[in-house]
Amino acid sequence: AADAAASAPGVGIGLALSRRLARQMGAELRYVTTPSNGAVFELRLPAQSR
């Protein structure tokens, strides 16, 4: 998998599309800074009302 990712990098729209879909569902997708721990993304979903 790592070799495939290195030989065929993406075009960089995956996060933008994911963020758009999250917003359409009332959720939030964001990048959380974590020094020396790699990339961390946080998906916050609204609680279901009863």
Chimera marker file (.cmm) of the C-alpha trace (Angstrom):
<marker_set name="trace">
<marker id="1" x="0.000" y="0.000" z="0.000" r="1" g="1" b="0" radius="0.5"/>
<marker id="2" x="2.818" y="2.406" z="0.820" r="1" g="1" b="0" radius="0.5"/>
<marker id="3" x="4.462" y="1.719" z="-2.549" r="1" g="1" b="0" radius="0.5"/>
<marker id="4" x="1.184" y="2.377" z="-4.352" r="1" g="1" b="0" radius="0.5"/>
<marker id="5" x="0.690" y="5.661" z="-2.509" r="1" g="1" b="0" radius="0.5"/>
<marker id="6" x="4.216" y="6.796" z="-3.363" r="1" g="1" b="0" radius="0.5"/>
<marker id="7" x="3.948" y="5.888" z="-7.040" r="1" g="1" b="0" radius="0.5"/>
<marker id="8" x="0.465" y="7.347" z="-7.588" r="1" g="1" b="0" radius="0.5"/>
<marker id="9" x="-0.113" y="10.336" z="-5.318" r="1" g="1" b="0" radius="0.5"/>
<marker id="10" x="-3.640" y="11.704" z="-5.053" r="1" g="1" b="0" radius="0.5"/>
<marker id="11" x="-4.818" y="15.000" z="-6.416" r="1" g="1" b="0" radius="0.5"/>
<marker id="12" x="-5.601" y="16.421" z="-2.984" r="1" g="1" b="0" radius="0.5"/>
<marker id="13" x="-9.386" y="16.589" z="-3.157" r="1" g="1" b="0" radius="0.5"/>
<marker id="14" x="-10.203" y="13.735" z="-0.766" r="1" g="1" b="0" radius="0.5"/>
<marker id="15" x="-10.267" y="15.925" z="2.340" r="1" g="1" b="0" radius="0.5"/>
<marker id="16" x="-12.273" y="18.648" z="0.601" r="1" g="1" b="0" radius="0.5"/>
<marker id="17" x="-14.879" y="16.128" z="-0.550" r="1" g="1" b="0" radius="0.5"/>
<marker id="18" x="-15.021" y="14.505" z="2.878" r="1" g="1" b="0" radius="0.5"/>
<marker id="19" x="-15.463" y="17.880" z="4.546" r="1" g="1" b="0" radius="0.5"/>
<marker id="20" x="-18.271" y="18.796" z="2.147" r="1" g="1" b="0" radius="0.5"/>
<marker id="21" x="-20.091" y="15.519" z="2.829" r="1" g="1" b="0" radius="0.5"/>
<marker id="22" x="-19.679" y="15.970" z="6.581" r="1" g="1" b="0" radius="0.5"/>
<marker id="23" x="-21.153" y="19.483" z="6.428" r="1" g="1" b="0" radius="0.5"/>
<marker id="24" x="-24.119" y="18.242" z="4.402" r="1" g="1" b="0" radius="0.5"/>
<marker id="25" x="-24.850" y="15.807" z="7.238" r="1" g="1" b="0" radius="0.5"/>
<marker id="26" x="-24.526" y="18.516" z="9.897" r="1" g="1" b="0" radius="0.5"/>
<marker id="27" x="-21.099" y="17.268" z="10.975" r="1" g="1" b="0" radius="0.5"/>
<marker id="28" x="-17.646" y="18.835" z="11.007" r="1" g="1" b="0" radius="0.5"/>
<marker id="29" x="-14.381" y="17.385" z="9.721" r="1" g="1" b="0" radius="0.5"/>
<marker id="30" x="-11.182" y="19.121" z="10.729" r="1" g="1" b="0" radius="0.5"/>
<marker id="31" x="-7.445" y="18.680" z="10.973" r="1" g="1" b="0" radius="0.5"/>
<marker id="32" x="-6.011" y="18.556" z="14.485" r="1" g="1" b="0" radius="0.5"/>
<marker id="33" x="-2.372" y="19.559" z="14.903" r="1" g="1" b="0" radius="0.5"/>
<marker id="34" x="-0.277" y="16.948" z="16.694" r="1" g="1" b="0" radius="0.5"/>
<marker id="35" x="3.474" y="17.580" z="16.543" r="1" g="1" b="0" radius="0.5"/>
<marker id="36" x="5.457" y="14.468" z="15.582" r="1" g="1" b="0" radius="0.5"/>
<marker id="37" x="2.374" y="12.197" z="15.572" r="1" g="1" b="0" radius="0.5"/>
<marker id="38" x="1.432" y="12.490" z="11.903" r="1" g="1" b="0" radius="0.5"/>
<marker id="39" x="-1.866" y="13.695" z="10.507" r="1" g="1" b="0" radius="0.5"/>
<marker id="40" x="-4.951" y="13.463" z="12.702" r="1" g="1" b="0" radius="0.5"/>
<marker id="41" x="-8.430" y="14.259" z="11.457" r="1" g="1" b="0" radius="0.5"/>
<marker id="42" x="-11.437" y="14.681" z="13.694" r="1" g="1" b="0" radius="0.5"/>
<marker id="43" x="-15.020" y="14.009" z="12.623" r="1" g="1" b="0" radius="0.5"/>
<marker id="44" x="-17.623" y="15.555" z="14.920" r="1" g="1" b="0" radius="0.5"/>
<marker id="45" x="-21.162" y="14.311" z="14.483" r="1" g="1" b="0" radius="0.5"/>
<marker id="46" x="-24.211" y="15.969" z="16.019" r="1" g="1" b="0" radius="0.5"/>
<marker id="47" x="-26.004" y="14.033" z="18.746" r="1" g="1" b="0" radius="0.5"/>
<marker id="48" x="-29.315" y="12.575" z="17.713" r="1" g="1" b="0" radius="0.5"/>
<marker id="49" x="-32.245" y="14.388" z="19.292" r="1" g="1" b="0" radius="0.5"/>
<marker id="50" x="-35.090" y="12.339" z="20.709" r="1" g="1" b="0" radius="0.5"/>
<link id1="1" id2="2" r="1" g="1" b="0" radius="0.2"/>
<link id1="2" id2="3" r="1" g="1" b="0" radius="0.2"/>
<link id1="3" id2="4" r="1" g="1" b="0" radius="0.2"/>
<link id1="4" id2="5" r="1" g="1" b="0" radius="0.2"/>
<link id1="5" id2="6" r="1" g="1" b="0" radius="0.2"/>
<link id1="6" id2="7" r="1" g="1" b="0" radius="0.2"/>
<link id1="7" id2="8" r="1" g="1" b="0" radius="0.2"/>
<link id1="8" id2="9" r="1" g="1" b="0" radius="0.2"/>
<link id1="9" id2="10" r="1" g="1" b="0" radius="0.2"/>
<link id1="10" id2="11" r="1" g="1" b="0" radius="0.2"/>
<link id1="11" id2="12" r="1" g="1" b="0" radius="0.2"/>
<link id1="12" id2="13" r="1" g="1" b="0" radius="0.2"/>
<link id1="13" id2="14" r="1" g="1" b="0" radius="0.2"/>
<link id1="14" id2="15" r="1" g="1" b="0" radius="0.2"/>
<link id1="15" id2="16" r="1" g="1" b="0" radius="0.2"/>
<link id1="16" id2="17" r="1" g="1" b="0" radius="0.2"/>
<link id1="17" id2="18" r="1" g="1" b="0" radius="0.2"/>
<link id1="18" id2="19" r="1" g="1" b="0" radius="0.2"/>
<link id1="19" id2="20" r="1" g="1" b="0" radius="0.2"/>
<link id1="20" id2="21" r="1" g="1" b="0" radius="0.2"/>
<link id1="21" id2="22" r="1" g="1" b="0" radius="0.2"/>
<link id1="22" id2="23" r="1" g="1" b="0" radius="0.2"/>
<link id1="23" id2="24" r="1" g="1" b="0" radius="0.2"/>
<link id1="24" id2="25" r="1" g="1" b="0" radius="0.2"/>
<link id1="25" id2="26" r="1" g="1" b="0" radius="0.2"/>
<link id1="26" id2="27" r="1" g="1" b="0" radius="0.2"/>
<link id1="27" id2="28" r="1" g="1" b="0" radius="0.2"/>
<link id1="28" id2="29" r="1" g="1" b="0" radius="0.2"/>
<link id1="29" id2="30" r="1" g="1" b="0" radius="0.2"/>
<link id1="30" id2="31" r="1" g="1" b="0" radius="0.2"/>
<link id1="31" id2="32" r="1" g="1" b="0" radius="0.2"/>
<link id1="32" id2="33" r="1" g="1" b="0" radius="0.2"/>
<link id1="33" id2="34" r="1" g="1" b="0" radius="0.2"/>
<link id1="34" id2="35" r="1" g="1" b="0" radius="0.2"/>
<link id1="35" id2="36" r="1" g="1" b="0" radius="0.2"/>
<link id1="36" id2="37" r="1" g="1" b="0" radius="0.2"/>
<link id1="37" id2="38" r="1" g="1" b="0" radius="0.2"/>
<link id1="38" id2="39" r="1" g="1" b="0" radius="0.2"/>
<link id1="39" id2="40" r="1" g="1" b="0" radius="0.2"/>
<link id1="40" id2="41" r="1" g="1" b="0" radius="0.2"/>
<link id1="41" id2="42" r="1" g="1" b="0" radius="0.2"/>
<link id1="42" id2="43" r="1" g="1" b="0" radius="0.2"/>
<link id1="43" id2="44" r="1" g="1" b="0" radius="0.2"/>
<link id1="44" id2="45" r="1" g="1" b="0" radius="0.2"/>
<link id1="45" id2="46" r="1" g="1" b="0" radius="0.2"/>
<link id1="46" id2="47" r="1" g="1" b="0" radius="0.2"/>
<link id1="47" id2="48" r="1" g="1" b="0" radius="0.2"/>
<link id1="48" id2="49" r="1" g="1" b="0" radius="0.2"/>
<link id1="49" id2="50" r="1" g="1" b="0" radius="0.2"/>
</marker_set>
